Amino acid sequence: MANENTTHFGYKTVNADDKASMVRGVFDSVASKYDVMNDLMSFGVHRLWKRFAIELAGVRKGQRILDLASGTGDLADRFAGLVGPDGLVIMSDINAAMLNVGRDRMIDRGHAGNLQYTQINAEKLPVADNSLDLITIAFGLRNVTDKDAALRSMYRALKPGGRALVLEFSKPTNKPLEKIYDTYSFSLLPKMGKLVANDAESYQYLAESIRMHPDQETLKGMMETAGFERCDVHNLTGGIVAIHRGFKI
């Protein structure tokens, strides 16, 4: 059981100070195969999940956006087009290997002036209070050691009227789907990771980290405790994934 000095790394209990480096090791290992594995793991559906998140974000020209745990930049890519030359998208990740892959991808896509890249720990955002219109984090919050601190930091950084969007694996809403999902996650996913990325352990961690992540109502409550208002939850694919949205009023 975790206490204030320990936390969960998948099903393991580890020193809280060690988790970030352990997560970094996972993504150092999978960075080069990240996009291929995302398509395989979700049968391509992750693209629809992200598209819906972008719709919910309500981005307008000239806005300032921080995309946390940006990975290879699926959200940042679309946001950069939506905010236009007068806006700004900060593409960030705690993991340098992932950020480098994402930056190379954005350069290949021709993005330049309105995209910045920075290595950021979501728990301590190095941005001014009330300075951002939108903060997103897709499939990254479950890897954060202190999720409450991250949510508070996101709230602090948003302008009044700004919003946060959390796209994350969640809890299936019916038992038959949950059983199928468990079988897939713990039997097939590590084997797929071994075959494609030569890394079964990282994908075993992925399955475990999903199970340890707060369910929909718990995460909604955490966002409200951090200060967010008008919080809503959108279940996708039977609750396998959920989008949480909260506003700073």
Stockholm file with secondary structure:
# STOCKHOLM 1.0

chainA/1-249         MANENTTHFGYKTVNADDKASMVRGVFDSVASKYDVMNDLMSFGVHRLWKRFAIELAGVRKGQRILDLASGTGDLADRFAGLVGPDGLVIMSDINAAMLNVGRDRMIDRGHAGNLQYTQINAEKLPVADNSLDLITIAFGLRNVTDKDAALRSMYRALKPGGRALVLEFSKPTNKPLEKIYDTYSFSLLPKMGKLVANDAESYQYLAESIRMHPDQETLKGMMETAGFERCDVHNLTGGIVAIHRGFKI
#=GR chainA/1-249 SS CCCTTEEEETTEEEEHHHHHHHHHHHHHHHGGGHHHHHHHHHTTTHHHHHHHHHHHHTCCTTCEEEEETCTTCHHHHHHHHHHCTTSEEEEEESCHHHHHHHHHHHHHTTCCTTEEEEECCTTSCCSCTTCEEEEEEESCGGGCSCHHHHHHHHHHHEEEEEEEEEEEECCCSSHHHHHHHHHIIIIIHHHHHHHHHSCHHHHHHHHHHHHHSCCHHHHHHHHHHTTCEEEEEEEEGGGTEEEEEEECC
#=GC SS_cons         CCCTTEEEETTEEEEHHHHHHHHHHHHHHHGGGHHHHHHHHHTTTHHHHHHHHHHHHTCCTTCEEEEETCTTCHHHHHHHHHHCTTSEEEEEESCHHHHHHHHHHHHHTTCCTTEEEEECCTTSCCSCTTCEEEEEEESCGGGCSCHHHHHHHHHHHEEEEEEEEEEEECCCSSHHHHHHHHHIIIIIHHHHHHHHHSCHHHHHHHHHHHHHSCCHHHHHHHHHHTTCEEEEEEEEGGGTEEEEEEECC
//
